[in-house]
Amino acid sequence: MARRFLICGGCGFIGSSFVEHLWLKYPDSEIIVLDVLTYAGSLDNLGELHTESRLQFLEADICDIGALPGLEDVQFDLVVNFAAETHVDRSLYYTSDFVRTNVLGTDSLLSFCRKTDSPILQISTDEVYGPARENETFGETAALNPSSPYAASKASADLLVMAAIKTFGQKAAIVRTSNNYGPRQFPEKLIPYFIYLARQGKPLPVYGDGKQQRSWLYVDDFCSALLRVVDDFPTGEILNIGATREYTNLEVVRQLTTILECETPVNHVADRPAHDRRYRIDSRKFEQRYGGINERDLSDGLRQTVAWYQSHPEIFDRLRTQDVANFRDKHYHNRT
Ligand SMILES: NC(=O)c1ccc[n+]([C@@H]2O[C@H](COP(=O)([O-])OP(=O)(O)OC[C@H]3O[C@@H](n4cnc5c(N)ncnc54)[C@H](O)[C@@H]3O)[C@@H](O)[C@H]2O)c1
């Protein structure tokens, strides 16, 4: 029988890439993409897929999934939850939006999945472990120690998933990943935003000294790894899927400006409160069960990313909405 997948948040950055991977790997499957289309989501991210008959798009909020007509009796082979408020900077101002979608939304999806007996994969982040000291690496059993409201809301969601596994024996699992980058990321996020500014020769606002370290994983490399859990669902497990190499923000900026062949100056601006210096997750558990993560070099991934944004400049129009203008006024005002 054809498999049926429900992909929540499938019009966002990682979700839309995962839908593409799923589409190609399971050519007989039916895919329902459920997304409320916040400022960060767009049907354009699905390209032509959204006109295909085996993909159905539902414009809906995960918080309301229990009341959606037509879905109440549908059992899915897998539900994947990418739907979230994801911008850490925004979480400083709109905390309750983060709690609503990331915590209450996950709770409502968990209830739906219990009712329909559908396995659920929750997509989470390395940020739930909080900052890692130099040489420290977090495995899946490390304590949760989130710093930002975003990370706290994601950690809360993870706790709800873990509680549902223990309490109800729910078929659920969590994957925590490191910073993803690549095509279709909303251009308010660091890499596309810097491409946007650099193309105009504007200075690049780097928080603090710019020496914060991140492990950048190209979105296709993450989604290829994630696909492996579809056929061998790790019920009850938490798995880290992170990049192995680390780069400072300044190094990312240096590589970007080299690729863009521009000499845009860096403008060190006031750091974000509770800005973690370093995240670091250990993916050995995933690799032992599913094989190594094929991770391209940052320089190759950045070249592909820059090429994509150069050939899709219309994505930068999404920065012109009132919502984005309001956020930028709040956030960058006085931050020079
Ligand atoms: N991007 C990263 O580097 C990264 C790293 C680690 C973990 N994650 C996690 O991966 C997931 C996807 O991240 P992303 O970068 O693709 O995010 P994104 O912001 O690009 O996309 C989120 C999507 O969710 C949708 N959405 C938001 N609220 C919703 C709601 N209430 N109901 C239905 N849909 C809703 C948005 O419209 C959007 O399409 C998130 O859970 C995020 O926490 C992301």
The ligand as a Gaussian input file, in Angstrom:
#p B3LYP/6-31G(d) Opt

LIG

0 1
 N       17.373000      25.950000      10.550000
 C       18.203000      25.419000      11.425000
 O       19.420000      25.689000      11.384000
 C       17.712000      24.450000      12.473000
 C       18.645000      23.838000      13.309000
 C       18.182000      22.940000      14.267000
 C       16.838000      22.649000      14.373000
 N       15.950000      23.266000      13.547000
 C       14.536000      22.932000      13.685000
 O       14.091000      22.464000      12.427000
 C       12.720000      22.826000      12.233000
 C       12.569000      23.568000      10.909000
 O       13.400000      24.727000      10.938000
 P       13.465000      25.715000       9.688000
 O       14.757000      26.406000       9.781000
 O       13.066000      25.008000       8.468000
 O       12.323000      26.747000      10.090000
 P       11.511000      27.821000       9.211000
 O       11.267000      28.959000      10.121000
 O       12.193000      28.055000       7.908000
 O       10.144000      27.081000       8.887000
 C        9.159000      26.830000       9.853000
 C        7.880000      26.488000       9.116000
 O        6.879000      26.187000      10.087000
 C        5.680000      26.870000       9.723000
 N        4.918000      27.118000      10.962000
 C        5.231000      27.976000      11.967000
 N        4.278000      27.947000      12.912000
 C        3.363000      27.027000      12.512000
 C        2.161000      26.546000      13.082000
 N        1.699000      27.013000      14.250000
 N        1.440000      25.623000      12.401000
 C        1.891000      25.162000      11.187000
 N        3.028000      25.597000      10.611000
 C        3.756000      26.514000      11.261000
 C        6.148000      28.148000       9.045000
 O        5.120000      28.705000       8.230000
 C        7.341000      27.642000       8.252000
 O        6.954000      27.153000       6.995000
 C       12.326000      23.656000      13.453000
 O       11.652000      22.835000      14.349000
 C       13.643000      24.119000      14.025000
 O       13.542000      24.300000      15.424000
 C       16.357000      24.172000      12.613000

